[in-house]
Amino acid sequence: MGSRPGVHRRYRRRELVGPDGARLVLSTDGTLTRFGPTGTPEGAWAPGDPEWPGLVLRFGVRVEPPTVSPTGRLGLDARRPGG
């Protein structure tokens, strides 16, 4: 999900621990932070960063393009199915 002005999504805080003790943490604002085995931060990615969609997949979050609300009439009668 790309970052859009004025649109805020809350995520559930989650954490994955690698075999070397490094951790990848997903914050409630969508920020991903990688902590090394000693607990020091080694990197951080916000939802708008290009690497973010590939990393957040590890948490089962699917990134989809934003939807756009239709505007105007399409020439169909809204009262009848099929126009």
Contact map, one row per residue, 1 for C-alpha under 8 A:
11100000000000000000000000000000000000000000001000001000000001111100000000000000000
11110000000000000000000000000000000000000000001100000000000000111100000000000000000
11111010000000000000000000000000000000000000001100000000000000000000000000000000000
01111110000000000000000000000000000000000000000000000000000000000000000000000000000
00111110000000000000000000000000000000000000000000000000000000000000000000000000000
00011111000000000000000000000000000000000000000000000000000000000000000000000000000
00111111100000000000000000000000000000000000000000000000000000000000000000000000000
00000111110000000000000000001000000000000000000000000000000000000000000000000000000
00000011111000000000000000001100000000000000000000000000000000000000000000000000000
00000001111100000000000000011100000000000000000000000000000000000000000000000000000
00000000111110000000000001111100000000000000000000000000000000000000000000000000000
00000000011111000000000001110000000000000000000000000000000000000000000000000000000
00000000001111100000000011110000000000000000000000000000000000000000000000000000000
00000000000111110000000011100000000000000000000000000000001000000000000000000000000
00000000000011111000001111000000000000000000000000000000000000000000000000000000000
00000000000001111100001110000000000000000000000000000000000000000000000000000000000
00000000000000111110111100000000000000000000000000000000000000000000000000000000000
00000000000000011111111000000000000000000000000000000000000000000000000000000000000
00000000000000001111110000000000000000000000000000000000000000000000000000000000000
00000000000000000111110000000000000010000000000000000000000000000000000000000000000
00000000000000001111111000000000000111000000000000000000000000000000000000000000000
00000000000000001111111100000000011111100000000000000000000000000000000000000000000
00000000000000111100111110000000011110000000000000000000000000000000000000000000000
00000000000000111000011111000001111000000000000000000000000000000000000000000000000
00000000000011110000001111100001111000000000000000000000000000000000000000000000000
00000000001111100000000111110111100000000000000000000001000000000000000000000000000
00000000001111000000000011111111000000000000000000000000000000000000000000000000000
00000000011110000000000001111110000000000000000000000000000000000000000000000000000
00000001111000000000000000111110000000000000000000000000000000000000000000000000000
00000000111000000000000001111111000000000000011000000000000000000000000000000000000
00000000000000000000000001111111100000000001111000000000000000000000000000000000000
00000000000000000000000111100111110000000001110000010001000000000000000000000000000
00000000000000000000000111000011111000001111100000000000000000000000000000000000000
00000000000000000000011110000001111100001111000000000000000000000000000000000000000
00000000000000000000011110000000111111111110000000000000000000000000000000000000000
00000000000000000000111000000000011111111100000000000000000000000000000000000000000
00000000000000000001111000000000001111110000000000000000000000000000000000000000000
00000000000000000000110000000000001111110000000000000000000000000000000000000000000
00000000000000000000010000000000001111111000000000000000000000000000000000000000000
00000000000000000000000000000000001111111100000000000000000000000000000000000000000
00000000000000000000000000000000111100111111000000000000000000000000000000000000000
00000000000000000000000000000000111100011111000000000000000000000000000000000000000
00000000000000000000000000000000111000001111100000000000000000000000000000000000000
00000000000000000000000000000011110000001111110000000000000000000000000000000000000
00000000000000000000000000000011100000000011111010110000000000000000000000000000000
00000000000000000000000000000111000000000001111110010000000000000000000000000000000
11100000000000000000000000000110000000000000111110011000000000000000000000000000000
01100000000000000000000000000000000000000000011111010000000000000000000000000000000
00000000000000000000000000000000000000000000111111110000000000000000000000000000000
00000000000000000000000000000000000000000000000111111000000000000000000000000000000
00000000000000000000000000000000000000000000100011111110000000000000000000000000000
00000000000000000000000000000001000000000000111111111111000000000000000000000000000
10000000000000000000000000000000000000000000001001111111100001100000000000000000000
00000000000000000000000000000000000000000000000000111111110000000000000000000000000
00000000000000000000000000000000000000000000000000111111110000000000000000000000000
00000000000000000000000001000001000000000000000000011111111111000000000000000000000
00000000000000000000000000000000000000000000000000001111111111000000000000000000000
00000000000000000000000000000000000000000000000000000111111110000000000000000000000
00000000000001000000000000000000000000000000000000000001111110000000000000000000000
00000000000000000000000000000000000000000000000000000001111111000000000000000000000
00000000000000000000000000000000000000000000000000000001111111100000000000000000000
10000000000000000000000000000000000000000000000000001001100111110000000000000000000
11000000000000000000000000000000000000000000000000001000000011111000000000000000000
11000000000000000000000000000000000000000000000000000000000001111100000000000000000
11000000000000000000000000000000000000000000000000000000000000111110000000000000000
11000000000000000000000000000000000000000000000000000000000000011111000000000000000
00000000000000000000000000000000000000000000000000000000000000001111100000000000000
00000000000000000000000000000000000000000000000000000000000000000111110000000000000
00000000000000000000000000000000000000000000000000000000000000000011111000000000000
00000000000000000000000000000000000000000000000000000000000000000001111100000000000
00000000000000000000000000000000000000000000000000000000000000000000111110000000000
00000000000000000000000000000000000000000000000000000000000000000000011111000000000
00000000000000000000000000000000000000000000000000000000000000000000001111110000000
00000000000000000000000000000000000000000000000000000000000000000000000111110000000
00000000000000000000000000000000000000000000000000000000000000000000000011111000001
00000000000000000000000000000000000000000000000000000000000000000000000011111100011
00000000000000000000000000000000000000000000000000000000000000000000000000111111111
00000000000000000000000000000000000000000000000000000000000000000000000000011111101
00000000000000000000000000000000000000000000000000000000000000000000000000001111101
00000000000000000000000000000000000000000000000000000000000000000000000000001111111
00000000000000000000000000000000000000000000000000000000000000000000000000001111111
00000000000000000000000000000000000000000000000000000000000000000000000000011001111
00000000000000000000000000000000000000000000000000000000000000000000000000111111111
